């Protein structure tokens, strides 16, 4: 019996397209959607992968929810619908609008217990109509048995078993073909927290929900609060926002162990040109523009597009006033980065030979 006969029999039994030749499959190319945070796009080589699960975790006040909202706003700008599962009951409409979220394209759900959360997020993803679905958060996903029984009763591993079931269901949902054989391109973001581990010989940091999500997620981002962004001195000092550091702890879709940072503003303050919900992407563009010789630097002077500019603040204003030039430089940086990654990989392989 030939291989073609075997494939035909399997497709006839389980449905057309059950087995396909890789060379004939055009939709398996990984697509990414920009996060709106250029430093993150740079390290992920394009942004958030479609059709995959991502975990974003960190300590309190590390901008986990704000990052997810910024990503959601950028998905909406690309024309995608967004589903938001608010397990923590902490959704703030005013803050979301400041981050650029269009609530007319946001479907919000606040389920009472964990099993309902799992079924709702599974239904959202399985429909294939959402570009992005966010769960905020795994740590707040409480199983029904915890709510119905006394607080004195101990239910060991109940939450982890529920989250593991959710991960398995979501894998099934993401693998389900849409009408016409189209793949499910929904991105799922699971927000989580960091907790302390008891015991001297273990990693002191862990995340709620068991180990299943660690294996099930294609990308795991760890966030950490950086330095505060301040204006003024002494008694007149004002905190305008904070730096955010991110670490790619696991990735099947980009270089692993990559890291970066960005400045995130949380207060409107005109004298400092600060706007709540704003990410300082210009500094990242300047940084990589200098690295790849798109911007020349000599001390405090910069040369770009044939023009000499003194001071980084003046350079930022110059780029902001020329959005087409800024967009062009960003595209060139992303293209150059992808080439650099391939080149460095080839060099390493040559050394191994």
C-alpha positions as CSV (number, residue, x, y, z in Angstrom):
1,X,0.0,0.0,0.0
2,X,1.4,3.4,-1.0
3,X,1.7,6.4,1.3
4,X,-0.9,8.3,-0.9
5,X,-3.4,5.5,-0.4
6,X,-2.9,5.6,3.4
7,X,-3.3,9.4,3.5
8,X,-6.5,9.1,1.3
9,X,-8.0,6.5,3.7
10,X,-7.3,8.6,6.8
11,X,-8.7,11.8,5.2
12,X,-11.8,9.9,4.1
13,X,-12.3,8.5,7.6
14,X,-11.5,11.6,9.7
15,X,-12.3,14.4,7.3
16,X,-10.6,16.1,4.3
17,X,-7.4,17.9,5.4
18,X,-6.7,15.7,8.4
19,X,-3.3,14.9,6.9
20,X,-1.6,17.3,4.5
21,X,1.8,17.6,2.8
22,X,3.8,20.4,4.5
23,X,4.8,21.9,1.1
24,X,1.1,22.4,0.2
25,X,0.2,24.1,3.5
26,X,0.3,27.9,3.0
27,X,-1.3,29.0,6.3
28,X,1.3,27.5,8.7
29,X,3.5,30.6,8.3
30,X,3.5,32.3,11.7
31,X,1.9,35.8,11.7
32,X,2.6,38.4,14.3
33,X,0.7,41.5,15.4
34,X,2.5,44.6,16.7
35,X,2.1,45.2,20.4
36,X,2.3,49.0,20.1
37,X,5.4,48.8,22.3
38,X,8.4,49.0,20.0
39,X,10.9,47.7,22.4
40,X,8.8,44.5,22.8
41,X,8.2,44.2,19.1
42,X,12.0,44.4,18.6
43,X,12.7,41.5,21.0
44,X,9.8,39.4,19.7
45,X,10.8,40.1,16.1
46,X,7.4,41.5,15.1
47,X,5.0,41.3,18.1
48,X,2.5,38.8,19.4
49,X,2.0,35.5,17.6
50,X,-1.4,34.7,16.2
51,X,-3.0,31.4,17.1
52,X,-0.9,30.9,20.2
53,X,-1.1,31.3,24.0
54,X,1.0,33.8,25.9
55,X,1.5,34.2,29.6
56,X,2.4,37.6,31.1
57,X,3.4,37.5,34.7
58,X,5.2,39.5,37.4
59,X,5.0,41.1,40.8
60,X,2.4,43.7,41.8
61,X,2.7,47.0,40.0
62,X,4.7,45.7,37.1
63,X,2.3,46.8,34.4
64,X,0.9,43.4,33.5
65,X,-2.7,44.5,32.9
66,X,-1.6,47.8,31.4
67,X,0.7,46.0,28.9
68,X,-2.2,43.6,28.0
69,X,-4.5,46.7,27.5
70,X,-1.9,48.4,25.3
71,X,-1.6,45.2,23.2
72,X,-5.5,45.0,23.0
73,X,-5.7,48.6,21.8
74,X,-3.2,47.9,19.0
75,X,-5.1,44.7,18.0
76,X,-8.2,46.9,17.7
77,X,-6.3,49.4,15.5
78,X,-5.5,46.5,13.2
79,X,-9.3,45.7,12.9
80,X,-9.5,42.8,15.4
81,X,-12.2,42.2,18.0
82,X,-11.0,41.7,21.6
83,X,-12.5,39.6,24.4
84,X,-11.6,40.5,28.0
85,X,-12.3,38.1,30.9
86,X,-12.1,40.2,34.1
87,X,-11.7,37.5,36.8
88,X,-10.3,40.1,39.2
89,X,-13.2,42.5,38.8
90,X,-10.7,45.3,38.4
91,X,-11.6,46.6,34.9
92,X,-11.4,50.4,34.8
93,X,-13.1,52.0,31.9
94,X,-11.4,55.5,32.2
95,X,-7.9,54.0,32.4
96,X,-8.6,51.7,29.4
97,X,-9.7,54.6,27.3
98,X,-6.5,56.5,28.2
99,X,-4.5,53.5,26.9
100,X,-6.3,53.7,23.6
101,X,-8.9,50.9,24.0
102,X,-12.0,51.2,21.9
103,X,-14.8,49.9,24.2
104,X,-17.1,49.5,21.2
105,X,-14.8,46.7,20.0
106,X,-14.2,45.1,23.4
107,X,-16.4,42.3,24.7
108,X,-16.1,42.2,28.5
109,X,-17.1,39.3,30.8
110,X,-16.9,39.1,34.6
111,X,-17.7,35.4,35.5
112,X,-18.4,34.4,39.1
113,X,-16.3,31.2,39.3
114,X,-13.4,29.4,37.5
115,X,-15.4,26.7,35.6
116,X,-17.5,29.4,34.0
117,X,-14.3,31.3,33.0
118,X,-12.9,28.3,31.3
119,X,-16.1,27.7,29.3
120,X,-16.4,31.3,28.3
121,X,-12.8,31.7,27.1
122,X,-13.0,28.4,25.3
123,X,-16.2,29.5,23.5
124,X,-14.6,32.9,22.5
125,X,-11.5,31.2,21.1
126,X,-13.3,28.4,19.4
127,X,-15.6,30.8,17.6
128,X,-12.5,32.2,15.7
129,X,-14.2,35.7,15.7
130,X,-11.8,37.3,18.2
131,X,-8.3,38.5,17.3
132,X,-7.3,38.6,20.9
133,X,-8.7,37.1,24.2
134,X,-7.3,38.1,27.5
135,X,-7.8,36.4,30.9
136,X,-7.0,38.8,33.9
137,X,-6.0,36.7,35.7
138,X,-5.1,33.1,36.3
139,X,-4.5,33.8,40.0
140,X,-8.0,35.1,40.4
141,X,-9.6,32.1,38.7
142,X,-11.3,30.5,41.7
143,X,-12.9,27.0,41.2
144,X,-16.5,26.6,42.3
145,X,-15.6,24.1,45.1
146,X,-13.5,26.8,46.8
147,X,-16.5,29.2,46.9
148,X,-19.1,26.7,48.0
149,X,-17.2,25.0,50.8
150,X,-16.0,26.4,54.1
151,X,-12.7,28.3,54.1
152,X,-11.5,25.8,56.7
153,X,-11.5,23.0,54.1
154,X,-8.3,22.5,52.1
155,X,-8.6,21.7,48.4
156,X,-5.1,20.8,47.3
157,X,-4.3,21.3,43.6
158,X,-7.9,22.2,42.6
159,X,-6.9,25.4,40.9
160,X,-4.0,23.8,39.1
161,X,-6.2,21.0,37.7
162,X,-8.7,23.6,36.5
163,X,-6.1,25.7,34.7
164,X,-4.5,22.5,33.2
165,X,-8.0,21.6,31.8
166,X,-8.3,25.1,30.4
167,X,-4.9,24.9,28.6
168,X,-5.9,21.5,27.1
169,X,-9.3,22.9,25.9
170,X,-7.7,26.0,24.5
171,X,-5.1,23.9,22.5
172,X,-8.1,22.0,21.0
173,X,-9.9,25.3,20.2
174,X,-6.8,26.8,18.5
175,X,-6.4,23.7,16.5
176,X,-10.0,23.7,15.3
177,X,-10.4,24.7,11.6
178,X,-12.8,27.5,10.8
179,X,-15.3,27.2,7.8
180,X,-13.4,26.8,4.6
181,X,-10.4,25.1,6.4
182,X,-9.0,28.4,7.7
183,X,-6.9,28.2,10.8
184,X,-7.9,29.8,14.1
185,X,-5.7,33.0,14.4
186,X,-6.8,34.0,17.9
187,X,-4.1,35.2,20.3
188,X,-4.7,34.2,23.9
189,X,-3.0,36.2,26.7
190,X,-3.1,34.8,30.3
191,X,-2.1,37.3,32.9
192,X,-0.6,35.8,36.1
193,X,1.2,36.8,39.3
194,X,4.4,35.9,41.0
195,X,4.3,34.1,44.4
196,X,6.9,32.9,46.9
197,X,7.9,29.2,47.1
198,X,8.3,27.6,50.5
199,X,11.6,25.7,50.8
200,X,15.3,26.5,50.8
201,X,16.2,24.4,47.8
202,X,13.7,25.6,45.2
203,X,13.3,28.6,43.0
204,X,11.9,31.2,45.3
205,X,9.5,32.5,42.7
206,X,6.5,30.6,41.2
207,X,3.2,31.3,39.4
208,X,-0.2,30.0,40.4
209,X,-2.0,27.5,38.2
210,X,0.4,24.6,38.1
211,X,3.0,23.6,35.5
212,X,0.7,22.9,32.6
213,X,0.5,26.5,31.5
214,X,4.3,26.7,31.4
215,X,4.4,24.0,28.8
216,X,1.2,25.0,27.0
217,X,2.1,28.7,26.4
218,X,4.3,29.4,23.3
219,X,5.6,32.6,24.9
220,X,6.1,33.5,28.6
221,X,7.0,37.2,29.5
222,X,8.1,38.2,32.9
223,X,7.7,41.8,33.8
224,X,9.5,43.8,36.5
225,X,9.1,47.3,37.6
226,X,12.0,49.6,36.7
227,X,12.9,53.1,38.0
228,X,10.3,55.7,38.5
229,X,10.1,58.5,35.9
230,X,10.4,61.8,37.8
231,X,10.1,65.5,37.1
232,X,11.5,68.3,39.3
233,X,13.5,68.0,42.5
234,X,13.0,68.0,46.2
235,X,9.5,68.8,47.4
236,X,8.5,69.7,43.9
237,X,9.4,66.3,42.5
238,X,6.5,64.5,40.7
239,X,6.4,60.9,39.6
240,X,5.2,60.7,36.0
241,X,5.4,57.0,35.5
242,X,7.8,54.1,35.6
243,X,10.2,52.0,33.6
244,X,9.1,48.5,32.8
245,X,11.6,45.7,32.3
246,X,10.6,42.5,30.4
247,X,12.2,39.1,30.1
248,X,11.4,36.4,27.5
249,X,11.5,33.4,29.9
250,X,10.2,30.9,27.2
251,X,9.6,31.3,23.5
252,X,8.7,29.0,20.6
253,X,8.2,32.0,18.3
254,X,11.2,34.3,18.9
255,X,14.7,34.3,20.4
256,X,14.6,33.0,24.0
257,X,16.1,34.9,27.0
258,X,15.7,38.2,25.1
259,X,15.1,41.2,27.4
260,X,14.4,44.8,27.1
261,X,12.7,47.8,28.7
262,X,10.5,50.8,28.0
263,X,9.2,53.9,29.8
264,X,5.5,54.0,30.6
265,X,3.8,57.2,31.7
266,X,0.8,57.1,34.1
267,X,0.2,60.9,34.7
268,X,-0.8,63.8,32.5
269,X,1.6,66.6,33.0
270,X,2.0,69.2,30.3
271,X,5.3,70.8,31.4
272,X,7.1,67.5,30.9
273,X,5.1,66.5,27.8
274,X,3.8,63.5,29.8
275,X,0.5,61.8,28.9
276,X,-1.0,59.0,30.9
277,X,-1.0,55.7,29.0
278,X,1.8,56.7,26.7
279,X,4.8,54.5,25.9
280,X,8.1,56.2,25.0
281,X,8.8,54.3,21.7
282,X,11.0,57.1,20.3
283,X,13.9,56.4,22.7
284,X,13.9,52.8,21.5
285,X,13.9,53.9,17.8
286,X,16.8,56.2,18.5
287,X,18.8,53.5,20.4
288,X,18.5,51.0,17.5
289,X,18.8,53.7,14.9
290,X,22.3,54.5,16.3
291,X,23.2,50.8,16.5
292,X,22.4,50.2,12.9
293,X,23.9,53.4,11.7
294,X,20.6,55.0,10.6
295,X,21.3,57.8,13.0
296,X,24.8,59.1,13.5
297,X,25.9,60.3,17.0
298,X,28.9,62.4,18.0
299,X,28.7,63.5,21.6
300,X,25.5,65.4,22.1
301,X,25.0,65.9,18.3
302,X,22.9,63.6,16.1
303,X,22.7,63.4,12.3
304,X,19.6,62.0,10.6
305,X,18.3,62.4,7.1
306,X,21.1,64.7,6.3
307,X,20.3,67.1,9.2
308,X,22.4,67.8,12.3
309,X,20.5,68.1,15.6
310,X,21.8,68.9,19.0
311,X,20.4,67.0,22.0
312,X,18.2,63.8,22.2
313,X,15.1,65.8,23.2
314,X,15.4,67.9,20.0
315,X,15.9,64.7,18.0
316,X,12.7,63.2,19.6
317,X,10.7,66.3,18.6
318,X,12.1,66.1,15.1
319,X,11.0,62.5,14.7
320,X,7.6,63.1,16.3
321,X,7.0,65.9,13.8
322,X,7.9,63.6,10.9
323,X,5.7,60.4,11.3
324,X,6.6,59.1,7.8
325,X,10.3,59.2,8.5
326,X,9.7,57.6,12.0
327,X,7.7,54.8,10.4
328,X,10.4,54.2,7.8
329,X,13.1,54.0,10.4
330,X,11.1,51.5,12.5
331,X,10.5,49.3,9.4
332,X,14.3,49.4,8.6
333,X,15.2,48.5,12.2
334,X,12.8,45.5,12.2
335,X,14.2,44.3,8.9
336,X,17.8,44.7,10.0
337,X,17.1,42.9,13.3
338,X,15.7,39.9,11.5
339,X,18.7,39.8,9.2
340,X,21.1,40.1,12.2
341,X,19.4,37.2,14.0
342,X,19.8,35.0,10.9
343,X,23.4,36.1,10.3
344,X,24.5,35.5,13.9
345,X,22.8,32.1,13.9
346,X,24.6,31.2,10.6
347,X,27.9,32.3,12.2
348,X,27.3,30.1,15.2
349,X,26.5,27.1,13.0
350,X,29.7,27.6,11.0
351,X,31.8,27.6,14.3
352,X,30.1,24.4,15.3
353,X,31.1,22.8,12.0
